[in-house]
């Protein structure tokens, strides 16, 4: 560890600035904190890394010290991050550009003005876990590259193809132009059961709205899909609902194997 350079004042200033949306927009960078999140970044998008700041304790979690590493004390790191119990490692990376080109995978997962970073990150993490690719979202959603969204997603965003749209009709129309003509809105009470709708993952868009207000609108041609709740409860947390829907895709896929 002694051979590693210490974090510079310029790097520390950049690290601090990335706690705000304005700082991220100005620099074109984001920060990725925690052993698993940094590991995901190094595994899936190492070309984006600008530098990694860590204490000796933080670097112990890696088989070898990553390139572009800098030393930072735990005390100084605690003044930079928002976590109560830091794992002693944080990376600064260029924010990935929005995905372009052909759509990958059999369906798109879309988030409509989902403004809770914990939910956004958790959904991204689950989508990554089931092998998903296309995560689309509308203006008014939380910044996917904010600290809490990346921590909650454990860096899953770096493995996904994110695309941002002005509103839900724009998103649905864009998908339809690419051949994804089936669109389903997750609704807590109305619609076909997610366990029986045959087109749910067939060149489709699955849309999840905010917990407070649901989706902003129902674009023409969209249908509703629901998660049966025999307990007659009001609704599920957005991330929980997404998990049920995404694991239904896994169930169907493995059943055919």
C-alpha positions in Angstrom: 0.0 0.0 0.0 2.9 2.3 0.7 3.6 2.7 -3.1 0.1 4.1 -3.8 -0.2 7.8 -4.3 -2.5 9.7 -1.9 -5.6 11.3 -3.3 -4.9 14.8 -4.6 -6.7 17.9 -3.6 -8.2 18.1 -7.1 -9.4 14.5 -7.0 -10.9 15.1 -3.5 -12.7 18.2 -4.7 -14.2 16.2 -7.6 -15.2 13.4 -5.3 -17.0 15.9 -3.0 -18.8 17.6 -5.9 -20.4 14.3 -7.1 -22.7 14.3 -4.1 -24.9 16.7 -6.0 -26.8 16.3 -9.3 -25.3 19.6 -10.5 -21.8 18.3 -9.8 -22.4 15.1 -11.7 -23.8 17.0 -14.6 -21.0 19.5 -14.7 -18.2 16.8 -14.5 -19.9 14.0 -16.5 -18.9 11.7 -13.6 -20.5 9.8 -10.8 -19.2 8.0 -7.7 -19.6 4.4 -6.9 -19.2 3.3 -3.3 -18.7 -0.1 -1.7 -16.8 -3.2 -2.4 -19.5 -4.9 -4.5 -20.4 -1.8 -6.4 -16.8 -1.0 -7.3 -16.3 -4.6 -8.2 -19.2 -4.4 -10.6 -17.8 -1.3 -12.2 -14.4 -2.8 -12.6 -15.9 -6.0 -14.1 -18.3 -4.4 -16.5 -17.0 -0.9 -17.4 -13.3 -0.6 -16.3 -12.8 1.9 -19.1 -15.0 4.4 -17.3 -12.9 4.5 -14.1 -11.1 7.8 -13.4 -9.7 6.8 -10.1 -10.4 4.6 -7.0 -10.0 6.0 -3.5 -9.6 3.6 -0.7 -8.1 3.0 2.7 -5.9 0.0 3.4 -9.0 -1.7 4.9 -11.0 -1.1 1.7 -8.3 -2.5 -0.6 -8.1 -5.7 1.4 -11.3 -6.9 -0.2 -9.7 -7.1 -3.6 -7.3 -9.8 -4.8 -5.0 -7.1 -6.1 -5.0 -3.3 -5.9 -6.9 -2.0 -8.9 -5.3 0.4 -11.3 -5.7 4.1 -10.8 -6.0 3.6 -7.0 -5.4 6.3 -4.5 -5.0 6.2 -0.7 -7.4 8.0 1.5 -7.8 7.7 5.3 -11.0 6.3 6.7 -11.4 9.6 8.6 -11.2 11.7 5.5 -13.4 9.3 3.5 -16.1 9.6 6.2 -16.4 13.3 5.5 -16.9 12.7 1.8 -19.5 9.9 1.7 -23.0 9.7 3.0 -22.9 6.2 4.4 -22.7 5.6 8.1 -20.4 2.6 8.0 -18.2 3.0 4.9 -16.5 -0.1 3.5 -13.4 2.1 2.8 -13.6 2.1 -1.0 -15.1 4.5 -3.5 -14.6 5.0 -7.2 -15.1 8.0 -9.5 -16.2 7.0 -13.0 -17.5 8.7 -16.2 -21.2 8.5 -16.3 -22.2 6.1 -19.1 -23.8 7.5 -22.2 -27.4 6.5 -22.9 -27.7 3.3 -24.8 -28.2 3.4 -28.5 -29.0 1.0 -31.3 -31.0 -2.2 -31.3 -32.8 -3.4 -28.2 -31.3 -6.4 -26.5 -33.4 -9.1 -24.8 -37.1 -10.1 -25.1 -38.5 -7.3 -23.1 -37.9 -3.8 -21.8 -38.4 -2.7 -18.1 -39.6 0.9 -17.9 -39.8 3.1 -14.8 -42.2 6.1 -15.0 -41.2 8.9 -12.7 -39.9 6.6 -10.1 -38.2 9.1 -7.8 -37.0 6.9 -4.9 -33.3 6.1 -5.4 -33.5 3.0 -3.2 -36.3 1.5 -5.3 -34.6 2.5 -8.5 -31.3 0.9 -7.5 -33.0 -2.3 -6.1 -35.0 -2.7 -9.3 -31.8 -2.3 -11.4 -30.0 -4.9 -9.2 -32.9 -7.4 -9.6 -33.0 -6.8 -13.4 -29.3 -7.4 -13.6 -29.7 -10.6 -11.6 -32.3 -12.1 -14.0 -30.2 -11.3 -17.0 -32.1 -8.2 -18.2 -30.6 -5.6 -20.4 -32.9 -2.6 -21.3 -33.8 -0.4 -18.4 -35.7 2.7 -19.6 -37.0 5.5 -17.6 -38.9 8.8 -18.0 -38.0 12.4 -17.1 -38.9 13.0 -13.4 -37.4 9.8 -12.3 -34.5 9.9 -9.9 -31.0 10.3 -11.3 -29.8 6.6 -11.8 -26.2 7.8 -11.1 -26.8 9.3 -7.7 -25.0 7.8 -4.7 -28.0 6.0 -3.1 -29.2 4.6 -6.4 -25.8 3.1 -7.2 -25.4 1.8 -3.7 -28.8 0.2 -3.7 -28.1 -1.3 -7.1 -24.6 -2.3 -6.1 -23.4 -0.9 -9.4 -25.9 -2.9 -11.5 -26.4 0.2 -13.6 -23.0 -0.3 -15.2 -24.2 -3.6 -16.6 -27.5 -2.4 -18.0 -28.6 -0.3 -21.1 -30.3 2.8 -19.7 -32.3 5.1 -21.9 -34.2 8.2 -20.8 -37.4 9.6 -22.4 -39.3 12.9 -21.9 -42.5 11.1 -21.0 -44.3 7.7 -21.1 -46.0 8.1 -24.5 -42.5 8.9 -26.0 -41.1 5.8 -24.4 -43.8 3.5 -25.5 -43.8 4.9 -29.1 -40.0 4.5 -29.3 -40.3 0.9 -28.2 -43.1 0.2 -30.7 -41.0 1.6 -33.6 -38.4 -1.0 -32.7 -40.9 -3.9 -32.8 -41.8 -4.0 -29.1 -45.5 -3.5 -29.5 -46.9 -5.0 -26.4 -46.9 -2.6 -23.4 -48.2 -3.5 -19.9 -48.6 -1.2 -16.9 -48.2 -2.9 -13.5 -51.4 -2.1 -11.6 -52.1 -3.3 -8.0 -55.8 -4.1 -8.7 -56.8 -4.4 -12.3 -55.6 -6.3 -15.3 -54.5 -9.8 -16.4 -52.6 -11.8 -13.9 -48.8 -11.6 -14.4 -48.8 -15.4 -14.1 -51.1 -16.0 -17.0 -50.7 -13.1 -19.5 -49.0 -14.9 -22.4 -47.5 -11.8 -24.1 -46.0 -10.3 -20.9 -42.4 -11.0 -22.0 -42.9 -11.2 -25.8 -41.4 -8.2 -27.4 -42.9 -6.1 -24.7 -42.5 -3.1 -22.3 -43.3 -3.6 -18.7 -44.0 -0.3 -17.0 -43.8 0.4 -13.3 -44.9 3.8 -11.9 -44.1 5.7 -8.7 -45.6 4.3 -5.4 -47.3 7.6 -4.6 -49.0 8.3 -8.0 -48.6 5.2 -10.2 -48.0 5.9 -13.9 -48.4 9.4 -15.3 -50.7 8.3 -18.0 -52.0 5.3 -20.0 -50.6 5.6 -23.5 -52.9 4.2 -26.3 -52.5 0.5 -26.7 -51.2 -0.3 -23.2 -52.8 -2.9 -21.0 -52.7 -3.6 -17.3 -51.1 -6.5 -15.6 -51.5 -7.3 -11.9 -49.9 -9.4 -9.2 -52.7 -11.4 -7.6 -52.9 -10.6 -3.8 -55.3 -12.9 -2.0 -54.7 -10.9 1.1 -56.5 -8.0 -0.6 -53.8 -5.5 0.4 -53.6 -2.0 -1.1 -50.3 -2.5 -3.1 -46.7 -3.7 -3.0 -43.6 -1.6 -2.8 -42.4 -0.7 -6.4 -39.2 -2.7 -6.0 -41.1 -5.7 -4.6 -43.6 -5.6 -7.5 -40.7 -5.5 -10.0 -39.1 -8.5 -8.3 -42.3 -10.6 -8.6 -42.7 -9.7 -12.3 -39.0 -10.3 -13.1 -38.9 -13.6 -11.4 -42.0 -14.7 -13.3 -39.8 -14.3 -16.4 -37.2 -16.6 -14.8 -39.9 -19.1 -14.0 -41.2 -19.2 -17.5 -37.7 -19.4 -19.0 -36.6 -22.2 -16.8 -39.8 -24.1 -17.2 -39.1 -24.3 -21.0 -35.5 -25.5 -20.5 
